Amino acid sequence: MFIYFDKNHSLYQVMVAFPEVAGHYNVHDAHLFGDGRICLDAANGGGMSNLEQAFAKSSLWANGFTIYQKTGRFPFSKNNL
């Protein structure tokens, strides 16, 4: 993964560089956009306003994605309530 500042939206975005995940998962199920960006905040274009939040949420996402790949259910998602 790598974090970058999206100047167009003034947000920090996180892209999954490896493994290749872009376009392989449903955004609502895996919290992953088709271009490989992690959806960290749906109300905020997927990004976070500061680097610390982007790092923390992407770390949590990585743990959740591992569980999702094994079970088909993202454990930290409000979509699963």
C-alpha positions in Angstrom: 0.0 0.0 0.0 1.0 3.6 -0.4 -0.5 6.8 0.9 -0.6 9.9 -1.3 -2.2 13.4 -1.1 -5.0 13.9 -3.6 -4.7 17.6 -4.4 -8.0 17.6 -6.3 -9.9 16.7 -3.2 -7.5 17.8 -0.5 -7.5 14.3 1.0 -5.0 11.5 1.8 -5.8 8.4 -0.3 -4.4 4.9 0.2 -3.8 2.7 -2.8 -3.2 -1.1 -2.6 -0.1 -1.7 -4.8 0.2 -5.4 -4.0 -1.4 -7.8 -4.3 -3.3 -6.8 -7.4 -6.8 -6.1 -6.2 -8.0 -3.3 -8.5 -11.3 -4.2 -10.1 -11.6 -7.6 -8.4 -13.9 -6.8 -5.5 -17.2 -5.0 -4.8 -16.6 -1.7 -3.1 -19.4 -2.3 -0.6 -18.1 -5.7 0.3 -14.4 -5.1 0.4 -14.3 -1.3 0.9 -12.1 -1.1 -2.1 -12.7 1.1 -5.2 -12.3 -0.3 -8.6 -9.0 1.6 -9.1 -7.4 -0.1 -6.0 -8.0 2.8 -3.6 -9.2 1.8 -0.1 -12.6 3.4 0.8 -11.6 4.9 4.2 -14.5 7.3 4.4 -17.5 6.9 2.1 -18.8 10.4 3.0 -15.5 11.9 2.1 -14.6 10.6 -1.3 -12.8 7.6 0.2 -10.0 9.6 1.7 -9.0 11.1 5.0 -8.2 14.7 5.9 -4.9 13.9 7.6 -2.1 11.5 7.2 -2.4 9.9 10.7 -6.0 8.9 10.1 -5.3 7.5 6.6 -2.5 5.4 8.0 -4.5 4.1 11.0 -7.6 3.3 8.9 -5.6 1.6 6.2 -3.9 -0.6 8.8 -7.3 -1.6 10.1 -8.5 -2.2 6.6 -5.6 -4.5 5.9 -6.5 -6.7 8.9 -10.2 -6.7 7.9 -9.4 -7.5 4.3 -7.4 -10.6 5.4 -10.5 -11.8 7.2 -12.7 -10.8 4.3 -10.7 -13.0 1.9 -11.1 -16.0 4.2 -14.7 -15.6 5.2 -16.3 -13.3 2.5 -17.4 -10.9 5.2 -15.6 -7.7 6.2 -15.5 -7.7 10.0 -15.4 -3.9 10.6 -18.1 -2.9 8.2 -21.3 -1.2 9.1 -22.6 -2.9 5.9 -22.6 -6.1 7.8 -24.8 -5.0 10.7 
